C-alpha cells in the first residue's frame, strides 16, 4: 500500500512567424533527472509549416502506437501500480531524434505520416554547442529510425501502425545476431457512447553474440547480452469503454504478452486485465481500478492483484 503524487512539471511556449508558420517549445523539470541535466528531463522544439512539421526532440517524440488503442479510463492494466514486467514496443523518444511530419490535410482520410531518426542513438542531454556523448553499453545501440502512419477512413474509425528499427548494432568484438526492431498496428471505433480498441505488437530484441565469430547463441549464452533470452515478444490488447453519462465512464481492458525464447523451453504468458471507473466533477476526476496480472515478468505462478484509487486535477 502506498501514496504517490506527480512530481514533474512542464513549461511550454508557442509563437508565430511573419509568414504564418508557428513554433512550439516544451521543457520538463523532473526531480528524478540526473544532476548533469540540471533536473531537466524532456524537451522539444517544433516548427509547423505549410509543408509539415519539423521537430527536434530530446527524450521526447515517441511514435509507437502499441498502446494507442487503449480505452481504459484511468490507465492500462500493465502500466499502473505494481510493475508487470511486460516488454512493450519501444519508442524513439528514448533517444535524441529529429522528425518530419506530413501536413494534416495533405493526404486523404486525414492520413498523417511521421518519420524520425536518431543519429548514434544518443541519450545524453547536450547544449547546441556540445559534442556528442559516448554511446551507451559498448556501442551496441547504433542508429534508430521509426515511422508512423495514422488515418481515419470512416467516421468513428481510427487506424494506425508504426515500425522501429535499430541499425549498426554490435561491434567488431561482439557481433549482432539480431538487431532490435518492433512494430504495432491498432484500431479504435466509437459508436454512440461506447468505444472499442484493439492492437497487436511484435518486438524482436537485440541479440548479441558472445564472441567475434559466434553467430548462434543459446538461452544460457544470451545472459548479459539479452537478459531474458528472448527471440521475440508478441502482445495483444483489447479494451472497451462506455460513457454512462457526462460525468461517469467505465472501461475494461485485457492484455496478453507472449515471450518466445531463443531456444525452446518453458514459456509463460503475461495476462492482465482491469475494470475501471472515472467520475469527473469540473476540473477534478476521481478514478478507481481493480485488476490482476498473471505470470508477472513472464514467471510461472507470479500473480498479483491490485486496487488503485486516484484523483487528478486540471487547472
C-alpha positions in Angstrom: 0.0 0.0 0.0 1.3 3.4 -0.8 0.6 7.0 -1.8 2.0 9.0 -4.7 1.9 12.5 -6.1 3.0 13.5 -9.6 6.5 15.1 -9.3 7.1 16.5 -12.7 6.1 19.9 -14.2 6.1 21.0 -17.9 6.6 24.5 -19.2 5.8 25.5 -22.7 5.8 28.4 -25.1 4.3 29.0 -28.6 4.6 31.7 -31.2 4.0 32.6 -34.8 6.4 33.8 -37.5 5.7 36.6 -40.0 4.9 34.1 -42.7 2.3 32.3 -40.7 4.5 29.4 -39.6 4.2 28.5 -35.9 6.6 27.1 -33.3 6.2 25.2 -30.1 8.7 24.7 -27.3 8.4 22.5 -24.2 10.7 21.7 -21.3 10.1 19.4 -18.3 11.6 19.7 -14.9 11.9 16.4 -13.1 13.5 15.7 -9.7 14.3 12.2 -10.9 16.5 13.6 -13.8 20.3 13.3 -13.3 22.2 16.1 -11.8 24.2 16.6 -15.1 21.0 17.7 -16.8 20.2 20.2 -14.1 16.9 18.4 -13.4 15.8 19.0 -17.0 14.3 15.8 -18.5 12.4 16.0 -21.8 12.4 18.9 -24.3 11.1 19.6 -27.7 11.1 22.3 -30.4 8.6 22.0 -33.3 8.2 24.2 -36.3 4.9 23.9 -38.1 4.9 25.0 -41.8 2.7 24.7 -44.8 4.8 21.7 -45.8 4.5 19.8 -42.5 6.2 19.7 -39.1 10.0 19.7 -38.4 10.8 18.7 -34.9 13.9 18.2 -32.7 13.2 16.1 -29.6 15.4 15.3 -26.6 13.9 12.1 -25.0 10.5 13.0 -26.5 8.5 12.5 -29.6 7.6 8.8 -29.3 5.9 7.4 -32.4 5.0 3.9 -31.2 1.3 3.1 -31.4 1.3 -0.1 -29.3 -0.9 1.5 -26.7 -2.9 3.9 -28.9 -6.0 1.7 -28.8 -6.4 1.6 -25.1 -9.8 2.8 -23.9 -9.1 2.4 -20.1 -10.5 5.4 -18.3 -7.5 5.5 -15.9 -4.6 3.5 -17.3 -3.6 0.2 -19.0 -3.6 -2.8 -16.6 0.2 -3.3 -17.2 1.1 0.3 -16.9 -0.3 1.3 -13.4 0.6 0.4 -9.9 2.9 -2.6 -9.5 5.3 -3.4 -12.3 4.1 -6.1 -14.6 7.4 -6.8 -16.4 5.7 -6.6 -19.8 8.1 -5.9 -22.8 6.2 -3.4 -24.9 7.0 -1.8 -28.3 10.0 0.6 -27.9 9.7 4.3 -29.0 12.3 6.6 -30.5 11.5 9.0 -27.6 14.2 7.2 -25.6 16.8 8.9 -27.8 17.6 12.4 -29.1 15.9 12.5 -32.5 14.8 14.6 -35.5 11.4 14.2 -37.1 9.4 15.2 -40.2 5.5 15.0 -40.3 3.3 15.5 -43.3 0.7 18.3 -43.2 -2.6 17.3 -41.6 -4.7 17.8 -44.7 -2.3 16.7 -47.4 -3.4 13.0 -47.7 -6.9 11.5 -48.0 -8.8 10.3 -44.9 -6.8 12.7 -42.6 -3.8 10.5 -43.0 -0.6 11.7 -41.4 2.8 10.1 -41.8 5.7 10.7 -39.4 9.3 9.8 -39.8 12.0 10.0 -37.1 15.8 9.4 -37.0 18.1 9.2 -34.0 21.8 9.5 -35.1 24.0 7.3 -32.9 21.1 6.6 -30.5 22.4 9.2 -28.1 20.6 9.7 -24.8 22.6 12.5 -23.3 21.2 16.0 -22.7 23.6 18.3 -24.5 23.5 22.0 -25.4 23.5 23.1 -29.0 27.3 23.6 -28.9 28.2 20.3 -27.0 30.0 17.4 -28.6 28.1 14.1 -28.9 28.2 11.9 -25.8 29.7 8.4 -25.9 27.3 5.7 -27.0 25.8 3.5 -24.3 26.6 -0.1 -23.5 29.7 -0.5 -25.6 28.4 0.9 -28.9 25.6 -1.6 -29.1 22.9 0.8 -29.9 23.8 2.1 -33.4 21.2 4.3 -35.2 17.5 4.3 -34.7 14.6 5.1 -37.1 10.9 5.0 -36.6 7.9 5.6 -38.8 4.2 6.1 -38.0 1.0 6.3 -40.0 -2.5 7.2 -38.8 -5.7 7.5 -40.7 -9.5 7.9 -40.3 -11.1 6.1 -43.2 -14.6 6.5 -41.9 -16.3 8.4 -39.2 -15.6 6.8 -35.8 -12.8 4.5 -37.0 -9.2 5.3 -36.4 -6.3 3.0 -37.6 -2.6 3.2 -37.5 0.8 1.5 -37.4 4.4 2.1 -36.5 7.7 0.5 -37.3 11.1 0.9 -35.4 14.5 -0.4 -36.4 18.0 -0.2 -35.0 20.9 -0.5 -37.3 24.7 -0.9 -37.0 24.4 -2.6 -33.6 27.2 -4.6 -32.1 30.9 -4.0 -32.7 34.0 -5.9 -34.0 34.2 -8.0 -30.9 30.6 -8.6 -30.1 28.6 -9.3 -33.3 24.9 -8.6 -33.6 23.0 -11.8 -34.2 19.6 -9.9 -34.3 19.2 -6.2 -34.4 16.3 -4.8 -32.5 13.1 -4.0 -34.3 9.5 -3.6 -33.5 6.1 -2.8 -35.0 2.5 -2.3 -34.0 -0.9 -1.9 -35.6 -4.1 -0.6 -33.9 -7.7 0.3 -34.5 -10.3 2.1 -32.5 -14.0 2.5 -33.1 -16.6 4.8 -31.5 -20.3 4.0 -31.6 -22.5 6.3 -29.6 -21.4 6.3 -26.0 -19.2 3.2 -26.5 -15.6 3.0 -27.8 -13.6 -0.1 -28.6 -9.9 -0.6 -29.2 -7.6 -3.5 -30.4 -3.8 -3.6 -31.1 -1.0 -6.1 -31.6 2.7 -5.6 -31.2 5.8 -7.6 -32.1 9.2 -6.9 -30.7 12.4 -8.6 -31.8 15.0 -7.6 -29.1 18.7 -7.2 -29.7 20.7 -10.4 -29.6 24.4 -10.2 -29.4 27.0 -12.9 -29.8 29.5 -13.7 -27.0 32.5 -13.6 -29.4 33.6 -12.1 -32.7 32.8 -15.3 -34.6 29.7 -16.6 -32.9 26.5 -16.3 -34.9 24.1 -18.5 -33.0 23.6 -18.4 -29.2 21.7 -20.3 -26.6 19.5 -19.2 -23.8 22.4 -19.7 -21.4 25.0 -17.8 -23.5 22.5 -14.9 -24.0 22.7 -14.0 -20.3 24.2 -10.5 -20.1 23.6 -9.9 -23.8 19.9 -10.5 -23.8 19.0 -10.9 -20.2 15.6 -12.5 -20.9 17.0 -14.9 -23.5 14.1 -13.9 -25.8 13.9 -14.0 -29.5 10.5 -12.3 -29.9 7.6 -10.8 -27.9 4.0 -10.8 -29.2 1.5 -8.6 -27.4 -2.3 -8.4 -28.0 -4.6 -5.9 -26.3 -8.4 -5.3 -26.3 -10.4 -2.7 -24.5 -13.9 -1.1 -24.3 -15.3 1.9 -22.6 -18.7 3.3 -22.0 -19.8 6.8 -21.0 -22.7 6.2 -18.6 -23.4 10.0 -18.5 -21.5 13.3 -18.9 -19.6 12.6 -15.7 -19.2 8.8 -15.3 -17.2 6.5 -17.5 -16.4 2.8 -17.1 -13.9 0.6 -19.0 -12.5 -2.9 -19.3 -9.1 -3.9 -20.8 -7.3 -7.2 -21.2 -3.6 -7.5 -22.3 -1.6 -10.6 -23.2 2.1 -10.9 -23.8 4.0 -13.9 -25.1 7.7 -14.3 -24.8 9.4 -16.6 -27.3 12.8 -17.9 -26.1 15.8 -18.3 -28.3 15.9 -22.0 -27.6 12.8 -24.0 -27.0 11.8 -24.1 -23.3 9.0 -23.4 -20.8 7.3 -20.1 -21.7 4.7 -18.3 -19.6 2.5 -15.5 -20.9 1.7 -12.4 -19.0 -2.1 -12.0 -18.7 -3.5 -8.8 -17.3 -7.0 -7.3 -17.0 -8.6 -4.4 -15.2 -12.1 -2.9 -14.7 -12.0 0.9 -14.1 -14.4 3.8 -13.5 -13.8 7.5 -13.6 -16.1 10.3 -12.3 -15.5 13.9 -13.3 -16.6 17.0 -11.4 -15.5 20.1 -13.1 -11.7 20.1 -13.1 -11.4 17.1 -10.8 -11.5 13.4 -11.7 -11.8 10.5 -9.3 -10.8 7.1 -10.6 -10.8 3.5 -9.3 -9.1 0.5 -10.9 -9.4 -3.2 -9.9 -7.2 -5.6 -11.8 -5.0 -8.6 -11.7 -1.9 -9.8 -13.6 -0.8 -13.4 -14.0 2.8 -14.5 -14.6 4.4 -11.2 -13.8 7.7 -10.8 -15.6 6.9 -14.0 -17.6 7.5 -16.1 -14.4 5.2 -19.0 -13.7 2.8 -18.5 -10.9 3.9 -15.0 -10.0 0.5 -13.4 -9.9 -0.7 -10.1 -8.4 -4.0 -8.3 -7.7 -4.3 -4.6 -7.1 -6.9 -1.9 -6.4 -6.0 1.7 -7.1 -7.7 5.0 -6.2 -6.6 8.2 -7.9 -7.5 11.9 -8.1 -6.4 14.2 -10.8 -6.8 18.0 -11.1 -6.9 20.2 -14.2 -6.2 23.9 -13.9 
